[in-house]
Structure formats: C-alpha cells, structure tokens
Amino acid sequence: MSRLERALAGKHVVICAGAGGVGKTTVAATVALGLAARGRRVALVTIDPARRLAEALGLESLGNQPEAVDVARFLESGLEIRGELSAMMLDAKRTFDELIGVLAPSAATRDAILGNPVYQHVSTAVAGSQEYTAIAKLYEIEHTADYEVIVLDTPPSRHAIDFLEAPDRLTGFLEGRALAAFLKPTGGVIRAAGVVFAALRRVTGVGLLDDLTSFFRLLSEMLDGFRQRAADVHELLTGPGTAFLIVTSPERAPLDEALFFATELDRAGMHRAAVIVNRVHPLDGRNLDTAAIAARLAPTLGSSLAARVAATHSEVRCLAERDAAAVARLRSALRAQPICLADRESDVHDLAGLVSLCDELFGRVSARSGGSKASGSAHFASDRLRP
C-alpha cells in the first residue's frame, strides 16, 4: 500500500487544493483514478479540465451530475479499474440554481428568483464564484449519492484560502449593509437610487430598481437556509471523513501559498492528509562537475556538443537543488514528508500520462497479473531529494 493510499484510508471526501497552475485538476483526476483502481466507488468533481485530459476521462459530454466513466479504456493502457469511477465538470450557474431550488421556502419563491433578471445576470458572482458552488456540489453529492469517495478539484483561485471562506463570504453579503439598504432603505438612499435608476429606465427600458429590490427581498427569505447550509458545510469540511490534499510546485509563490493554506487548515481544525509537490526535478546523487561530464561525453559526442550537454546537466542540477531545498522547507515547516511527482516534459493530457502518474502516486496495479506492487517512484523525493 502506498503512502498516499494509507493517508486516504477511511476518508470519504478528498479535496485537492492549492494555488492556481500547480496541476490540481490532473492530481485530482489521478487520485480518483487510483482509488477506483483499488476497488473504491469514486466520484470526481472536476473544474474545467484541459480538453485532452477531459477526453481521456470521457468527460467531453458530461453535465452537472456525476456520470460513469468507461473504465475499459484504462484496461487497454494496462490499468485495471476494480471499482467504479464517475466524473462530472462543475457548472457553477446550474449548481447555484439547484441550490436555490433546495433552499427556497416555496416553489413560487424559487421560480421568482430564477426568473429575476438580476439573478440571471449575477447569480455566479452572488454564489461566491466557483468556490461556493464547488462546496455546494460536494455537499449535494455527499448527501444524495452512494459513493465511497468523492474527490473534489477546487477552482483555480488566486488564493487557496478562498475555497474555505466562500460560505462565509456569501452569508456575509446576505447579512450586510447592501442587502439591508434594499430591504429597509432610508429616505436618502431612496432619493439617490431613484434618480440613478430613473435615468437607467429611460435609457434601457428596464425597471432595474424594481428588479433589484425584488431580488434582494426574495433572497432574504432564504437567509436562514443559507446560514444553515454554511454550518452544514463547515461540519462536513471539519469531519473525520474529509481530508485535504495540498498540491503545490517547488516555486516560491505556490510553496508559500501551500504553507499558508496548511496553517489555515490546522487553525480551522481541518485534516490535511498529505502535501503533493508536483513537477519536481530529481536530484542526481553523483556530484560530477561540468568539466568532468564534458570530458566523459566528448569521445562519443564531440567536444562542442559534449560541452553543451554538460552545461544543460548543470542547469538541471541547479533546478533539482532548488526543488530539494523547497521539499526540505515543506518537511521542516509541516513536520511531514511531502509526496513528490517528477517533472514531465509536457502536461498530462492522455490515458498513458494518467496511468503513468497513477503508478507514481499509488504504485503499479497490473491488468495482466491482477496484483499490485509498489513502483517505488511515487516518493522519490523521500529517498533521493535530501539536501
């Protein structure tokens, strides 16, 4: 059993979080694939994956609910899926529409909100962007579907902490002064708004003030429901069955973000199962200088090409030393050994790449033998990246 599999044992919800651009979507897809290969019934909630990665998973035509992935395609690449894998791509607007349907006190209120022109234009923003709707979809699937594990790919936010703060941002908005001003406007507010919206009505022919007032009043009827849902979501995120995988890369900014997010998780009482460092350059344990490498290669490559190859090796070694220092920093700050994924020449975007990455994270599950064996590559940082 790999270290990642041990870290996720007994977990029902796995949330992949981190700074944008570090490979969260690919890691989330691979984690879901690896758990399904080990016999679990898994649902993957992904956020706008690259087209070729979506095609590899069979996601190009999926909607806003998990649908079964054809696992036979993985067998052709040498990976047997012993469990079940379902996947979906989050539709933020549809998810918030569905949440309105659940929380509305009556069908009339639901229809009035969904039909309101203001809601139709700003519902995604009101939802707290994709972060809130991702949590809403996670909560919905966890309470209505029969999956052993749900793997959530968090949106590409500027800061990972936005994901945790999304429910409070929404309820804060609903309880704030902007909403109060429309529900119980003062005389000054009415006069100022009246002048502005009267001008807009003449230009556009739209009764914007009426639509806004109606919109906010309808939402106010659901305030208790939003408060309760925020509390329920917090309970889910802090529960023993939920684990966070922090995904980062060795660069300074994503690394700082990962450390900050780990601190916030600890402060909030949430469980971090592991830190995955993506795109790590492996460190060559042999301490050969550039001249020595060039001299060894010269008889085969010629002196000019040998010198260039030796210089490239030296540059890669500098990157590897930087990555080793980053891993050491994480290990020291978090008192845990990060799981490292090797840097690849290109992004993972096809079946072969997914299967290879799955082997690296979980160890090989052979379709031919039906058994499993640890590949030893998933944690190469533990063994060969010590500074």
C-alpha positions as CSV (number, residue, x, y, z in Angstrom):
1,M,0.0,0.0,0.0
2,S,1.4,3.4,-1.0
3,R,1.8,6.2,1.5
4,L,-0.9,8.2,-0.2
5,E,-3.3,5.3,-0.1
6,R,-2.6,4.9,3.7
7,A,-3.1,8.7,4.2
8,L,-6.6,8.5,2.5
9,A,-7.7,5.2,4.2
10,G,-11.1,5.7,5.7
11,K,-11.7,9.1,4.0
12,H,-15.0,9.8,2.3
13,V,-14.2,13.2,0.9
14,V,-10.8,14.2,-0.6
15,I,-10.3,17.8,-1.5
16,C,-7.4,18.8,-3.7
17,A,-6.4,22.4,-3.0
18,G,-3.6,24.8,-3.8
19,A,-2.5,27.8,-5.8
20,G,-3.6,28.0,-9.5
21,G,-1.4,26.4,-12.1
22,V,0.2,23.7,-10.0
23,G,-1.7,20.8,-11.5
24,K,-4.6,20.4,-9.1
25,T,-7.0,19.1,-11.8
26,T,-4.6,16.5,-13.0
27,V,-3.7,15.4,-9.5
28,A,-7.4,15.2,-8.6
29,A,-8.2,13.1,-11.6
30,T,-5.3,10.8,-10.9
31,V,-6.2,10.4,-7.2
32,A,-9.8,9.4,-8.2
33,L,-8.4,7.0,-10.8
34,G,-6.0,5.4,-8.3
35,L,-8.7,4.9,-5.7
36,A,-11.1,3.4,-8.3
37,A,-8.3,1.1,-9.4
38,R,-8.1,-0.1,-5.8
39,G,-11.8,-1.1,-5.8
40,R,-13.5,2.0,-4.5
41,R,-16.6,3.6,-5.9
42,V,-15.4,7.1,-6.7
43,A,-16.9,10.3,-7.9
44,L,-14.6,13.0,-9.4
45,V,-15.9,16.6,-9.3
46,T,-13.5,18.5,-11.7
47,I,-13.3,22.1,-12.7
48,D,-12.8,22.8,-16.4
49,P,-10.0,20.3,-17.2
50,A,-7.9,20.7,-20.3
51,R,-9.7,19.3,-23.3
52,R,-7.4,16.3,-23.9
53,L,-7.5,15.4,-20.3
54,A,-11.3,15.6,-20.4
55,E,-11.4,13.4,-23.4
56,A,-9.1,10.8,-21.7
57,L,-11.6,10.6,-18.9
58,G,-14.6,10.6,-21.2
59,L,-15.8,14.0,-19.8
60,E,-16.4,15.9,-23.1
61,S,-20.2,15.4,-22.9
62,L,-20.8,15.3,-19.2
63,G,-23.2,17.5,-17.3
64,N,-23.6,18.8,-13.8
65,Q,-24.1,15.4,-12.2
66,P,-21.6,12.5,-12.0
67,E,-21.8,10.0,-14.8
68,A,-20.0,6.7,-15.1
69,V,-16.6,6.7,-16.9
70,D,-16.0,3.8,-19.3
71,V,-13.2,2.0,-17.4
72,A,-12.4,-0.3,-20.3
73,R,-10.3,2.4,-21.9
74,F,-7.8,2.2,-19.0
75,L,-7.5,-1.6,-19.3
76,E,-6.1,-1.0,-22.8
77,S,-3.3,1.1,-21.1
78,G,-2.5,-1.7,-18.6
79,L,-4.6,-0.4,-15.7
80,E,-7.4,-2.4,-14.3
81,I,-10.2,-0.4,-12.5
82,R,-11.5,-2.8,-9.9
83,G,-14.0,-0.3,-8.5
84,E,-16.2,2.3,-10.3
85,L,-15.3,5.8,-11.5
86,S,-17.8,8.5,-12.2
87,A,-17.0,12.1,-13.1
88,M,-18.5,15.5,-13.8
89,M,-17.5,19.0,-14.7
90,L,-18.8,21.7,-12.4
91,D,-21.4,24.1,-13.9
92,A,-21.4,27.0,-11.4
93,K,-24.6,28.6,-12.6
94,R,-26.6,25.4,-12.7
95,T,-25.3,24.4,-9.3
96,F,-26.4,27.6,-7.7
97,D,-29.8,27.3,-9.5
98,E,-30.2,23.9,-7.9
99,L,-29.3,25.2,-4.5
100,I,-31.9,27.9,-4.8
101,G,-34.4,25.2,-5.6
102,V,-33.4,23.3,-2.5
103,L,-33.4,26.3,-0.1
104,A,-36.4,28.3,-1.4
105,P,-39.3,28.2,1.1
106,S,-41.8,27.6,-1.7
107,A,-42.0,26.9,-5.4
108,A,-43.2,30.4,-6.0
109,T,-40.1,31.9,-4.4
110,R,-37.9,29.6,-6.3
111,D,-39.5,30.5,-9.6
112,A,-39.4,34.2,-8.8
113,I,-35.7,34.2,-8.0
114,L,-34.7,32.1,-11.0
115,G,-36.8,34.3,-13.3
116,N,-35.5,37.5,-11.9
117,P,-33.3,39.4,-14.4
118,V,-30.8,40.5,-11.8
119,Y,-30.3,36.9,-10.6
120,Q,-29.9,35.6,-14.1
121,H,-27.0,38.0,-14.7
122,V,-25.2,38.0,-11.4
123,S,-26.0,34.6,-9.8
124,T,-22.5,33.2,-10.3
125,A,-21.0,36.3,-8.6
126,V,-23.5,36.1,-5.8
127,A,-22.7,32.5,-5.3
128,G,-19.2,33.5,-4.2
129,S,-17.8,32.5,-7.6
130,Q,-16.8,28.9,-8.3
131,E,-15.6,28.2,-4.8
132,Y,-19.0,28.4,-3.2
133,T,-20.7,26.3,-5.9
134,A,-17.9,23.7,-5.7
135,I,-18.6,23.3,-2.0
136,A,-22.4,23.2,-2.7
137,K,-22.0,20.5,-5.3
138,L,-19.7,18.5,-2.9
139,Y,-22.3,18.7,-0.1
140,E,-25.1,17.7,-2.5
141,I,-23.3,14.6,-3.8
142,E,-22.2,13.6,-0.3
143,H,-25.8,13.6,0.9
144,T,-27.6,12.3,-2.1
145,A,-25.4,9.8,-3.9
146,D,-23.9,6.5,-2.9
147,Y,-20.1,6.9,-3.4
148,E,-17.4,5.6,-1.1
149,V,-15.1,8.5,-2.0
150,I,-15.7,11.9,-3.6
151,V,-12.7,13.7,-5.0
152,L,-13.1,17.4,-5.5
153,D,-10.8,19.5,-7.7
154,T,-11.0,23.1,-6.2
155,P,-11.4,26.1,-8.6
156,P,-8.2,27.9,-9.8
157,S,-8.5,30.6,-7.3
158,R,-5.8,33.3,-6.7
159,H,-5.6,32.0,-3.1
160,A,-6.5,28.5,-1.9
161,I,-8.0,30.0,1.2
162,D,-10.8,31.5,-0.9
163,F,-12.3,28.0,-1.0
164,L,-12.6,27.8,2.8
165,E,-14.0,31.3,3.1
166,A,-16.6,31.1,0.3
167,P,-19.6,30.1,2.5
168,D,-18.9,32.9,5.0
169,R,-18.5,35.5,2.2
170,L,-21.9,34.6,0.8
171,T,-23.7,34.8,4.2
172,G,-21.8,38.0,5.0
173,F,-23.1,39.5,1.8
174,L,-26.7,38.5,2.6
175,E,-26.4,39.9,6.1
176,G,-24.5,43.1,5.0
177,R,-25.4,46.7,4.5
178,A,-26.1,46.3,0.8
179,L,-28.9,43.9,1.3
180,A,-30.3,45.9,4.3
181,A,-30.3,49.1,2.2
182,F,-32.7,47.5,-0.3
183,L,-34.9,45.8,2.3
184,K,-35.2,48.8,4.5
185,P,-34.0,51.8,2.5
186,T,-33.6,55.2,4.2
187,G,-35.0,58.3,2.6
188,G,-31.6,59.4,1.3
189,V,-31.0,56.0,-0.3
190,I,-34.4,56.1,-2.0
191,R,-33.9,59.5,-3.4
192,A,-30.3,58.8,-4.6
193,A,-31.2,55.4,-6.1
194,G,-34.4,56.8,-7.6
195,V,-32.5,59.4,-9.7
196,V,-30.0,56.9,-11.0
197,F,-32.5,54.1,-11.8
198,A,-34.9,56.5,-13.4
199,A,-32.2,57.6,-15.8
200,L,-31.4,53.9,-16.5
201,R,-35.1,53.1,-17.0
202,R,-35.3,55.9,-19.7
203,V,-32.2,54.6,-21.5
204,T,-32.8,50.9,-21.2
205,G,-36.5,50.5,-20.6
206,V,-35.6,48.2,-17.7
207,G,-37.0,48.7,-14.2
208,L,-33.7,47.9,-12.5
209,L,-34.6,49.2,-9.1
210,D,-37.7,47.1,-9.0
211,D,-35.8,44.0,-10.1
212,L,-33.0,44.6,-7.5
213,T,-35.4,45.2,-4.7
214,S,-37.4,42.1,-5.6
215,F,-34.2,40.1,-5.9
216,F,-32.9,41.0,-2.5
217,R,-36.2,40.6,-0.8
218,L,-36.5,37.1,-2.2
219,L,-33.0,36.2,-1.1
220,S,-33.8,37.5,2.4
221,E,-36.4,34.8,2.7
222,M,-33.7,32.2,2.3
223,L,-31.2,33.7,4.7
224,D,-31.8,31.1,7.4
225,G,-31.3,28.4,4.8
226,F,-28.0,29.8,3.7
227,R,-26.8,30.1,7.3
228,Q,-27.8,26.5,8.0
229,R,-26.1,25.3,4.8
230,A,-22.9,27.2,5.7
231,A,-22.9,25.4,9.1
232,D,-23.5,22.1,7.5
233,V,-20.7,22.6,5.0
234,H,-18.3,23.6,7.9
235,E,-19.3,20.4,9.7
236,L,-18.5,18.4,6.5
237,L,-15.2,20.0,6.0
238,T,-14.1,19.5,9.6
239,G,-15.4,16.0,9.9
240,P,-13.1,13.0,10.3
241,G,-14.1,11.6,6.9
242,T,-12.8,14.6,5.0
243,A,-9.1,15.1,4.0
244,F,-7.3,17.8,2.1
245,L,-4.5,17.1,-0.3
246,I,-2.4,20.3,-0.7
247,V,-1.0,20.4,-4.2
248,T,2.0,22.7,-4.9
249,S,5.0,23.1,-7.1
250,P,8.6,23.9,-5.9
251,E,8.4,27.5,-7.0
252,R,8.4,30.1,-4.2
253,A,4.9,31.6,-4.6
254,P,3.0,28.3,-4.8
255,L,5.1,27.0,-1.9
256,D,4.3,30.0,0.3
257,E,0.7,29.6,-0.6
258,A,0.8,25.9,0.4
259,L,2.4,26.7,3.8
260,F,-0.2,29.4,4.5
261,F,-3.1,27.1,3.5
262,A,-1.8,24.3,5.7
263,T,-1.6,26.7,8.6
264,E,-5.2,27.8,8.0
265,L,-6.4,24.2,7.8
266,D,-4.8,23.4,11.1
267,R,-6.3,26.6,12.6
268,A,-9.7,25.6,11.4
269,G,-9.5,22.1,12.7
270,M,-9.5,20.5,9.2
271,H,-7.5,17.4,8.3
272,R,-4.6,17.6,5.8
273,A,-3.8,14.1,4.6
274,A,-0.7,14.9,2.5
275,V,1.2,17.6,0.6
276,I,1.9,16.7,-3.1
277,V,4.8,18.6,-4.7
278,N,4.3,18.5,-8.5
279,R,6.9,18.9,-11.2
280,V,10.0,18.2,-9.1
281,H,13.4,17.7,-10.8
282,P,15.1,14.6,-9.4
283,L,18.5,15.2,-7.9
284,D,21.4,13.2,-9.3
285,G,23.3,11.8,-6.3
286,R,26.5,11.8,-8.2
287,N,28.4,15.1,-7.6
288,L,30.0,15.4,-11.0
289,D,31.2,18.9,-12.2
290,T,30.5,20.2,-15.6
291,A,34.1,19.7,-16.9
292,A,34.1,16.1,-15.8
293,I,30.8,15.4,-17.6
294,A,32.0,17.1,-20.8
295,A,35.2,15.1,-20.7
296,R,33.3,11.8,-20.4
297,L,30.9,12.6,-23.2
298,A,33.5,14.1,-25.6
299,P,34.7,10.8,-27.2
300,T,31.1,10.0,-28.2
301,L,29.5,13.4,-28.9
302,G,32.4,15.5,-29.8
303,S,33.8,18.3,-27.6
304,S,31.3,21.0,-28.7
305,L,28.1,19.0,-28.2
306,A,29.5,17.4,-25.0
307,A,30.1,20.9,-23.6
308,R,26.5,21.9,-24.3
309,V,25.1,18.7,-22.8
310,A,27.2,19.2,-19.7
311,A,26.1,22.8,-19.3
312,T,22.4,21.7,-19.6
313,H,23.0,19.0,-17.0
314,S,24.5,21.6,-14.7
315,E,21.4,23.8,-15.2
316,V,19.0,21.0,-14.4
317,R,21.0,20.1,-11.3
318,C,20.6,23.7,-10.1
319,L,16.8,23.3,-10.6
320,A,17.0,19.9,-8.7
321,E,18.9,21.5,-5.8
322,R,16.3,24.3,-5.6
323,D,13.5,21.7,-5.6
324,A,15.3,19.7,-2.9
325,A,15.5,22.8,-0.8
326,A,11.8,23.5,-1.3
327,V,10.9,20.0,-0.3
328,A,13.1,20.3,2.8
329,R,11.4,23.5,3.7
330,L,8.0,21.9,3.5
331,R,9.1,18.9,5.5
332,S,10.5,21.1,8.3
333,A,7.5,23.5,8.4
334,L,4.8,20.9,8.3
335,R,6.7,18.1,10.1
336,A,5.6,15.7,7.3
337,Q,7.3,14.2,4.3
338,P,5.8,15.6,1.1
339,I,5.0,13.3,-1.8
340,C,6.9,14.3,-4.9
341,L,5.9,13.9,-8.5
342,A,8.6,14.1,-11.2
343,D,8.7,16.9,-13.6
344,R,7.5,15.9,-17.0
345,E,8.3,17.2,-20.5
346,S,4.7,18.1,-21.1
347,D,1.4,18.3,-19.1
348,V,-0.5,15.0,-18.5
349,H,-3.3,15.0,-21.1
350,D,-3.9,11.4,-22.2
351,L,-4.5,7.9,-21.0
352,A,-0.9,6.9,-20.9
353,G,0.0,10.0,-18.9
354,L,-2.8,9.4,-16.4
355,V,-1.8,5.8,-15.9
356,S,1.9,6.7,-15.5
357,L,1.0,9.3,-12.9
358,C,-1.3,6.9,-11.2
359,D,1.6,4.4,-11.0
360,E,3.8,7.1,-9.5
361,L,1.2,8.1,-6.8
362,F,-0.1,4.7,-5.9
363,G,2.2,2.0,-7.2
364,R,1.5,-0.2,-10.2
365,V,-1.7,-2.2,-10.5
366,S,-1.1,-4.5,-13.4
367,A,-4.0,-5.5,-15.6
368,R,-2.2,-8.6,-16.6
369,S,-1.3,-10.0,-13.2
370,G,-4.2,-8.7,-11.3
371,G,-1.9,-7.9,-8.4
372,S,-0.3,-4.8,-7.1
373,K,3.3,-3.9,-6.4
374,A,4.8,-0.6,-5.2
375,S,6.7,1.0,-8.0
376,G,9.0,2.9,-5.6
377,S,8.7,6.1,-7.7
378,A,5.9,7.9,-6.0
379,H,8.1,9.1,-3.2
380,F,11.4,9.6,-4.9
381,A,11.8,12.9,-3.0
382,S,11.9,10.9,0.2
383,D,14.8,8.9,-1.0
384,R,16.8,11.0,-3.4
385,L,16.0,14.6,-2.8
386,R,17.5,15.1,0.5
387,P,19.5,18.4,0.5
